[in-house]
Amino acid sequence: MKPKKEFDYFDRPETIKKLWVLLYATCALTVVLELFMHKHPHFGFDGFFAFHAILGFVACAVLILFSKAIGLVLKVKEDYYDK
């Protein structure tokens, strides 16, 4: 196994800052572009401004919380393999 380099590309602080700026810019762009799109809502409530952005955020948060909860159930004891 070769040793890990001290800093990979994604470990650099300037790269991390660029990635955060890119994420924020992409999120802002998708919300701004929604102002210029003609919507075809199927249920009525999905025609609200930024509905899909909010839905995506809530779905992601629910998945994270669900995975943390199921991790508590599936976790094994530290000495499981020491028997």
N, C-alpha and C positions, 0 to 999 in steps of 0.2 A: 504494500500500500504506500503510495507516495504521499509525502506530507502536504497538507493544505497550505496554499500560499497565505501570506499574512493578510492580504486584502484582495479579494476578488472584485470584479467590476461592480457587482451589486452591493458590496459591502462599503463602498466609498460614500462618504457623506454627501458629496456633490451629486452623485448618481441617485441617491435616495431622494434628495431634494427635487431633482428633475422629474423623477417618477411621480412624486406627490403633485407637482405642478401639472404634469400631464394628466393625471387622474382627475384633478379638479377642473382642468380645462375641458376635458372630455365630458364630464358630467354637466358642466355649465352649457357646453355646446348642444348637448342633446335636449336640455330643457329649453334653450333659446330657439332651437330649430322647431320645437313643437308649436311655437307661436305662428309659424308660417305654413304649417301642415293643415290640410283639410281632413278632419276626423270623420270616421264612419263608426260611431259607437254602436255596439250591439245590445248593450244592456242599459244604457243611459248613464250610469255612474262612471263608466269607463271613458266618458267624454270630457271629464273634468281636466283642468290644466295640470300637467305633470303627474297624471294618474299612474302611468307606467313606470316612471322614475320612483315614485313612492312605493308602488307595489313591489318593484325589484328590491328596494332597500329593506322593506318589511320582510319579504321572503328570505333574503339573505340573513337578516337578524334572527328570524325564526329557525332557520337551518343551523346557525351557530349555537343558539340556545339548546336546540334539540340534541345536537351532537355532544354538547357538554353534559347534558342530563343523561344521555345514554352511555356516555363514558363513565359516569359514576356507577352505573349498573354493571357494565362489562369489565370494570377494572379488577385485576387479580391482586392478591397480596404480594408483597415484595419478596417473600421467601417461598413462593409457590413452587419454584423449580429446585429448591434446596432440600426437598424431602427425600 
